[in-house]
Amino acid sequence: MKATIKTQGRQFTVTEGDVLKVNSFPDTEAGDTIDINEVLMIGEGVDARFGAPLIEGATVKATILENKKDKKVIVFKKKRRQGYKKRRGHRQHLSVIKIESING
């Protein structure tokens, strides 16, 4: 069964057993179970149900496999002939989750 969920400001179409990298869930550790209640669509083909905007009572259970940082993104600014250069880096905090079940 497929479901389209909204979590951490992004939408994903998932099935049971999928592994996703999403923005970090605050105050969680590896092994924690989370419920995602923002389900936009559930089912496949002619059996698909769509919410307006959410489906009431539908949930997706996921387990956090790990919390980590993404690879570094370099932000480089330069103004030519002015002697101005600025180099900054940023690493986004991620949670790797595995979809355990889709209910609804």
N, C-alpha and C positions, 0 to 999 in steps of 0.2 A: 504494500500500500504506500502511496506517495502522499506527501503533505508539503505545503508551502508555509513556512514559518517566518515570523519577523522577530529577530533578536539582535540586541546591541545596535539598533539603527540600520540593519541590513536584512534583506530577504533571501531565503535559501529554499530550494526544493530538495527534500530529503526523503530517503527510504530507511527502513530499519537496517542498522549495521553501518551506515555511513559515518565517516570520520571527517569533521570540519574544523577549520581554524577560524575562530571568531574573536572579536575584541574581548578583552579579559572580563570575567565575571568578578565583581569585587567580593572580598571576604570568602573565597573558596579555596579549597586545596584539591590535590589529585585524589580521585576516588569518590568525591562528593557527587551526589545525584541532584540534578536540577529539573524543575518542571518548566516547560515553555508553554505559556497559555495563549500567546498571540498566534493562533493558527488561522491563516487566510483561506486555504483550500485544503481539502482532504479527498482522497480517492483518485481513481483513474478513469479515463474514457467517459462512458455515459453515466457511471456511478459517481462522478465527481460532484462534490458539494462545495459551494462558494459562499463565503461569509460576506456580510455587508457592514463593516469591513471584516469582522472576526466571526468565527464559528463558535457559538456558545457551547461550553462544556467539553470542547476538544482540547486535549493536551498532548504534548510530546515530551517523553522522559529521555533525558540524556545524562551520561556520566562524563565527568571531567577526567581526561587521561593525564593531562599535564598543563601547567601554567608556565609560559616561557616568554622570551622576547623574540621578535621577528628580526630579520637581518637589518643591518644599519642602512639608513637612507641618508645620503650626504646632501646638504644644502650649501651651495657655493654661490656667493655673490661677488661680482667684480665690476668696477667702473674703470674702463680703460684710460690710461694715461693720467690717472688721478692718484695712483698708489693705494687704492682702496681694494682690499680683498678680505672676505670674511668666509670662514669655513665652519659649518656647524653640522652636527649629526643628530639623528633621532632613531630610537628603537621603540617600536610599538609593542605594548604588552598584549599577548595572545593567550587564549585558552584553547586547547585541543579537546574537542568533545566527540563522543560517540553516541549516536542515536540508538537508544535501547528499544523503545516501543512508541507506537502511535495509537492514541486512543481517541475515539470520537465517532 
